[in-house]
Amino acid sequence: MVNVINNIKDGPGVFAKGIAETLRDNLKFCAFVDKADESDFDGKNGFKSGDTIFTSIPPRYIAQEDNLDITSTIQDTVEEKAPLVLNKTATVPMKLNSLELATDVDVKIALQRFGIPAAESIAHQIEARCYNIAANATYNSVGSPGQNQFVTADILAARTKLNENLCRSGNRALFMTSDAGAKAVDARKGLFQDSSKIAEQYLEGMVGRADGFDWYETELIHVHTNGTDVTGAETDGATAEAATALIVTGLSAAPTEGTVLTIAGVFMVHPITKQVTSKLQQFVVGAGATTTNIPVSPALFAASTGKKNINALPGNDTAITFVGAASGAYGQNLALHKSAFKMATAPLYAPKGEELVSTQTVDGITVNLVSGFDISTREVITRLDVLYAFDKVRPEWSCRVTS
């Protein structure tokens, strides 16, 4: 009997959708964080690298006590916008024969042979890059750099950091390496029992949920390396209100981006009551630091009522302490709320007249497929593109668990 194989109307669409589904299934960190709402893309038939969309940061009001007359205390509603710049791409170019997407059987075979490996490669590239961005933007830090431990106290300390920054309950996750996960399970070995989900979690060697977090393993954890000089730094002159950089002296080498620091006498305040706490405010070094000028986040606010985040601005000759040792390399496991960061993927412009063109979105992950036909070889040069943005929205809802 002769085989009958039906041609399909949308081979490229089926192929691109399979890529998008595989990409979604292989993303852990990026799948967890918030995605830009589809309304951000309404009426737009394609983007180009560098385009910007904006996401809203909810306003934070200060509640008042015993104040029935609010005439003089009405607060402005300031809904800040966090820019998401579509300036990151992940691309896999490949050669496919023009017949390989002609029938439903061909599409399934091509997806297994070519599409899934391509999607896995894209997923790893995107995941590593976004995790790196998130780690470098996170200034809350707990743990013991260089001791390579992952005890319960560290996880609970991260939970405390999020709570102190009024992070919403629920939708919290902890991302860690397999090595860190093994140490965490070992630290909890006294909890072994034969019943309920605890037994299942520990028998599998992986904690599904503990200490207020859903736990995920990933081997794409960012490893941060300190600069070659992390001692003797101090401020050089008084720091201005709303400063986003520290003028310093005493360093022989610039600190690297993503290094966490504290400033003597600069304590964090409660986000709402503005009461001074007993903990030093942590800051993270931004890009472009030198031995005399260190960009930092968050910005320093000691007087502005709504934005106040520290008790006082540092004066001249105030000591600066960096987390970790000189040239120390430390894994940056992250405990965070899903709204600490946001990701967006967008459809690229669909060119006319090409052999195969398709854009497919699955659970907020958009894949763009374009193929061009070479008549002399009957080869289809196919490119799979993901245009995406990833950035901080509420970095105070993220905490490093340094190992």
BAKOL-214256 format. One line per 4 residues: number of its first residue (from 1); their letters; for each residue x, y, z of C-alpha. Coordinates in steps of 0.25 Angstrom, whole numbers, padded with zeros to 4 digits. Layout:
<sites>
NUM = a = X,Y,Z  ... .
</sites>
This chain:
<sites>
1 = mvnv = 0000,0000,0000  0005,0014,-0004  0008,0023,0008  -0001,0036,0007 .
5 = inni = 0005,0048,0014  -0003,0061,0015  0004,0074,0012  0001,0084,0023 .
9 = kdgp = -0003,0098,0022  0006,0104,0033  0019,0096,0034  0027,0108,0038 .
13 = gvfa = 0017,0111,0049  0016,0097,0054  0032,0097,0055  0033,0111,0061 .
17 = kgia = 0022,0107,0072  0030,0095,0075  0042,0103,0077  0035,0113,0086 .
21 = etlr = 0029,0101,0094  0043,0095,0096  0049,0108,0099  0038,0110,0110 .
25 = dnlk = 0041,0097,0116  0056,0099,0117  0055,0112,0124  0055,0112,0139 .
29 = fcaf = 0059,0126,0144  0053,0133,0132  0040,0125,0133  0039,0129,0147 .
33 = vdka = 0040,0144,0147  0029,0153,0142  0026,0155,0127  0022,0168,0120 .
37 = desd = 0007,0168,0118  0002,0165,0104  -0004,0179,0103  0010,0185,0103 .
41 = fdgk = 0010,0180,0088  -0004,0183,0084  -0004,0189,0070  0011,0186,0067 .
45 = ngfk = 0014,0177,0056  0029,0176,0059  0041,0182,0067  0055,0184,0064 .
49 = sgdt = 0067,0184,0074  0067,0196,0083  0052,0198,0084  0047,0201,0098 .
53 = ifts = 0035,0197,0105  0031,0201,0119  0026,0194,0131  0019,0200,0143 .
57 = ippr = 0024,0200,0157  0013,0201,0167  0013,0214,0176  0017,0213,0191 .
61 = yiaq = 0008,0221,0200  0011,0225,0214  -0001,0222,0224  -0004,0233,0234 .
65 = ednl = -0009,0232,0248  -0020,0240,0255  -0021,0250,0244  -0036,0252,0240 .
69 = dits = -0033,0265,0232  -0024,0261,0221  -0024,0274,0214  -0009,0277,0216 .
73 = tiqd = -0005,0262,0215  -0010,0257,0202  0000,0249,0195  0003,0250,0180 .
77 = tvee = 0001,0236,0173  0014,0234,0166  0014,0221,0158  0029,0220,0153 .
81 = kapl = 0032,0213,0140  0043,0203,0138  0049,0203,0124  0050,0189,0117 .
85 = vlnk = 0060,0191,0105  0059,0181,0094  0073,0180,0092  0077,0166,0094 .
89 = tatv = 0076,0154,0084  0078,0140,0083  0079,0134,0069  0082,0120,0063 .
93 = pmkl = 0084,0120,0048  0083,0106,0041  0082,0100,0028  0069,0092,0025 .
97 = nsle = 0065,0085,0012  0052,0091,0006  0045,0078,0007  0048,0076,0022 .
101 = latd = 0036,0085,0025  0027,0081,0014  0018,0070,0022  0014,0068,0036 .
105 = vdvk = 0023,0056,0037  0034,0064,0032  0032,0075,0042  0031,0066,0054 .
109 = ialq = 0045,0059,0049  0051,0073,0047  0046,0078,0060  0053,0066,0068 .
113 = rfgi = 0066,0066,0060  0068,0081,0058  0058,0089,0066  0059,0084,0080 .
117 = paae = 0074,0085,0080  0073,0099,0075  0063,0103,0085  0071,0097,0097 .
121 = siah = 0084,0105,0092  0075,0118,0092  0070,0115,0105  0083,0113,0112 .
125 = qiea = 0088,0126,0106  0076,0134,0110  0076,0128,0124  0091,0130,0127 .
129 = rcyn = 0090,0145,0122  0078,0148,0129  0082,0142,0142  0095,0150,0141 .
133 = iaan = 0088,0163,0140  0079,0159,0152  0091,0156,0161  0098,0168,0157 .
137 = atyn = 0086,0177,0160  0083,0170,0174  0089,0178,0186  0083,0169,0197 .
141 = svgs = 0093,0159,0201  0094,0148,0211  0103,0136,0213  0118,0133,0216 .
145 = pgqn = 0126,0136,0203  0136,0125,0200  0131,0115,0211  0123,0108,0201 .
149 = qfvt = 0112,0105,0211  0097,0105,0209  0091,0104,0223  0077,0107,0227 .
153 = adil = 0081,0120,0234  0086,0126,0221  0072,0123,0214  0065,0128,0226 .
157 = aart = 0074,0141,0226  0070,0143,0211  0055,0141,0214  0057,0152,0225 .
161 = klne = 0064,0161,0215  0052,0160,0206  0042,0162,0218  0050,0175,0222 .
165 = nlcr = 0047,0181,0209  0032,0178,0210  0033,0167,0199  0020,0161,0196 .
169 = sgnr = 0017,0147,0201  0016,0136,0191  0023,0135,0178  0036,0134,0184 .
173 = alfm = 0047,0125,0178  0061,0120,0181  0071,0117,0170  0083,0109,0173 .
177 = tsda = 0093,0100,0167  0092,0085,0169  0104,0086,0178  0097,0096,0187 .
181 = gaka = 0085,0087,0187  0092,0075,0191  0098,0083,0203  0084,0089,0206 .
185 = vdar = 0078,0075,0207  0090,0070,0215  0088,0081,0225  0073,0076,0227 .
189 = kglf = 0076,0062,0228  0070,0061,0242  0057,0064,0235  0056,0050,0229 .
193 = qdss = 0043,0043,0230  0035,0033,0222  0022,0041,0221  0016,0052,0213 .
197 = kiae = 0023,0060,0203  0036,0062,0212  0040,0048,0209  0037,0049,0194 .
201 = qyle = 0046,0062,0194  0057,0057,0201  0057,0043,0194  0059,0051,0181 .
205 = gmvg = 0070,0059,0186  0063,0072,0184  0055,0081,0193  0042,0085,0185 .
209 = radg = 0038,0096,0195  0045,0100,0208  0048,0112,0217  0037,0120,0209 .
213 = fdwy = 0043,0118,0195  0040,0109,0183  0054,0103,0180  0060,0101,0166 .
217 = etel = 0073,0095,0162  0081,0102,0151  0095,0100,0146  0095,0114,0140 .
221 = ihvh = 0097,0121,0153  0105,0134,0152  0119,0134,0158  0124,0148,0163 .
225 = tngt = 0139,0151,0164  0143,0163,0172  0154,0173,0168  0168,0171,0173 .
229 = dvtg = 0167,0182,0184  0155,0182,0194  0161,0189,0206  0164,0203,0210 .
233 = aetd = 0153,0210,0202  0146,0222,0208  0138,0233,0203  0145,0245,0198 .
237 = gata = 0136,0257,0202  0121,0258,0206  0111,0250,0198  0099,0257,0192 .
241 = eaat = 0085,0254,0193  0080,0245,0182  0094,0241,0179  0096,0229,0170 .
245 = aliv = 0111,0228,0171  0121,0229,0182  0134,0238,0181  0145,0230,0188 .
249 = tgls = 0159,0229,0191  0169,0218,0196  0167,0207,0185  0178,0202,0176 .
253 = aapt = 0168,0195,0167  0154,0198,0163  0143,0189,0169  0136,0180,0159 .
257 = egtv = 0122,0181,0155  0112,0174,0164  0121,0175,0176  0113,0177,0189 .
261 = ltia = 0117,0188,0199  0113,0195,0212  0117,0209,0217  0120,0211,0232 .
265 = gvfm = 0108,0217,0239  0099,0217,0227  0087,0208,0232  0074,0204,0225 .
269 = vhpi = 0061,0209,0229  0047,0203,0229  0041,0205,0215  0028,0211,0221 .
273 = tkqv = 0030,0216,0235  0045,0221,0231  0049,0216,0245  0064,0213,0245 .
277 = tskl = 0068,0199,0246  0080,0192,0252  0085,0187,0239  0095,0194,0229 .
281 = qqfv = 0089,0197,0216  0095,0189,0205  0099,0194,0191  0104,0188,0179 .
285 = vgag = 0114,0193,0169  0109,0197,0155  0117,0197,0142  0128,0206,0139 .
289 = attt = 0134,0207,0153  0148,0213,0155  0157,0215,0167  0151,0228,0170 .
293 = nipv = 0137,0227,0165  0128,0216,0169  0114,0215,0163  0104,0209,0173 .
297 = spal = 0090,0204,0174  0081,0208,0181  0082,0223,0180  0084,0229,0194 .
301 = faas = 0072,0236,0200  0073,0241,0214  0064,0254,0213  0053,0251,0203 .
305 = tgkk = 0041,0246,0210  0035,0237,0200  0049,0231,0195  0056,0231,0208 .
309 = nina = 0064,0218,0209  0076,0221,0219  0077,0228,0232  0088,0238,0228 .
313 = lpgn = 0097,0241,0216  0112,0238,0218  0121,0249,0221  0136,0250,0217 .
317 = dtai = 0146,0239,0221  0135,0229,0223  0139,0214,0222  0134,0205,0211 .
321 = tfvg = 0134,0190,0213  0133,0181,0201  0127,0167,0203  0137,0156,0200 .
325 = aasg = 0152,0155,0198  0161,0162,0187  0159,0154,0174  0149,0144,0181 .
329 = aygq = 0140,0137,0172  0126,0133,0178  0114,0127,0173  0102,0136,0174 .
333 = nlal = 0090,0127,0177  0077,0136,0177  0065,0136,0186  0055,0146,0180 .
337 = hksa = 0040,0149,0177  0036,0148,0163  0033,0163,0162  0047,0167,0165 .
341 = fkma = 0051,0166,0150  0043,0165,0137  0045,0159,0124  0039,0163,0110 .
345 = tapl = 0040,0156,0097  0035,0162,0085  0031,0159,0070  0041,0164,0060 .
349 = yapk = 0037,0170,0047  0032,0159,0037  0039,0161,0024  0031,0159,0011 .
353 = geel = 0034,0149,0000  0042,0140,0008  0041,0125,0007  0036,0122,0021 .
357 = vstq = 0032,0133,0032  0026,0130,0045  0025,0137,0059  0019,0128,0070 .
361 = tvdg = 0017,0132,0085  0016,0121,0096  0014,0126,0111  0020,0139,0108 .
365 = itvn = 0032,0134,0100  0032,0138,0085  0040,0132,0075  0043,0138,0061 .
369 = lvsg = 0046,0128,0049  0050,0133,0035  0055,0124,0024  0061,0128,0010 .
373 = fdis = 0062,0118,-0001  0074,0116,-0009  0070,0111,-0023  0083,0106,-0027 .
377 = trev = 0084,0096,-0015  0070,0095,-0011  0075,0098,0003  0067,0107,0012 .
381 = itrl = 0075,0116,0021  0067,0117,0034  0069,0126,0046  0062,0125,0059 .
385 = dvly = 0062,0138,0067  0057,0142,0080  0057,0158,0083  0056,0160,0097 .
389 = afdk = 0058,0170,0109  0061,0167,0123  0063,0177,0135  0061,0180,0149 .
393 = vrpe = 0047,0185,0154  0048,0183,0169  0062,0178,0172  0060,0180,0187 .
397 = wscr = 0051,0168,0186  0063,0159,0182  0075,0154,0191  0088,0147,0188 .
401 = vts = 0091,0135,0196  0106,0135,0194  0114,0122,0194 .
</sites>
